[in-house]
Amino acid sequence: MRSLPNNLLPYDGEVYLFENLFTSQKSDQITKNILSEVSWRDDKITMFGKTYPQARKVAFHGDPGVDYIYTRIKMISPGWTPQLKKLNIWLRKEFQLDFNTALVNYYRDGRDHMSWHRDDEPELKLNPTIASLNFGASRDFFFRHNEGEKVALNLKQGDLLVMKGQTQTFWKHSLPKRLKLKEPRLNITFRKIY
Ligand SMILES: O=C(O)CCC(=O)C(=O)O
């Protein structure tokens, strides 16, 4: 059993960062496998009556048939891919974390991003535990408390970020644009959908 790093949030939630969990060779192999295995979605976002493509590439996998309404889009899992399944089993064995789905976000370069949001959909139930694995380019990642306090992180290849407890109630998170960045980044968030 791994020891728990310090909680990175000062109050009202729990965020743990496990760093540098894979060699760069292993990270590259995992990235290659995931990019070749997943089924990319082609959902559009509607805001203020206008329709836009998503600000990143998205795929959703997990136990077959599990569905999740995320950013107002209903996604139904077509099943696990071999690499995502391996990672899910590894999270259970190494971290005692139990998930049934994986949301894959691929940021093609620093223009791709994720706006402020919380992962608080009803199908995650209250106080969900979410594990986020990172490959490729390092990116800044922020938490913002409902009262305004900010916590800044930098997520790197091979890092695992675990959010739990009241985090999704009291804090939003975001991955801002970084226009000078040309390299891609792959992020996978493992979630338990009820
Ligand atoms: O790419 C990231 O690190 C953020 C992912 C995220 O916030 C989400 O999937 O809800």
The ligand as a Tripos MOL2 file, in Angstrom:
@<TRIPOS>MOLECULE
LIG
   10     9     1     0     0
SMALL
NO_CHARGES

@<TRIPOS>ATOM
      1 O1         -7.0610   17.3450  -18.4300 O.co2     1 LIG1
      2 C1         -7.1930   17.5430  -17.2240 C.2       1 LIG1
      3 O2         -6.2760   17.4590  -16.4340 O.co2     1 LIG1
      4 C2         -8.5480   17.9490  -16.7050 C.3       1 LIG1
      5 C3         -9.6080   16.9440  -16.9380 C.3       1 LIG1
      6 C4        -10.8840   17.3420  -16.2950 C.2       1 LIG1
      7 O3        -10.9650   18.3230  -15.6130 O.2       1 LIG1
      8 C5        -12.0680   16.5340  -16.4990 C.2       1 LIG1
      9 O4        -12.0040   15.5460  -17.2630 O.co2     1 LIG1
     10 O5        -13.1080   16.8610  -15.9120 O.co2     1 LIG1
@<TRIPOS>BOND
     1     1     2 2
     2     2     3 1
     3     2     4 1
     4     4     5 1
     5     5     6 1
     6     6     7 2
     7     6     8 1
     8     8     9 2
     9     8    10 1
@<TRIPOS>SUBSTRUCTURE
     1 LIG1         1 GROUP 0 **** ****
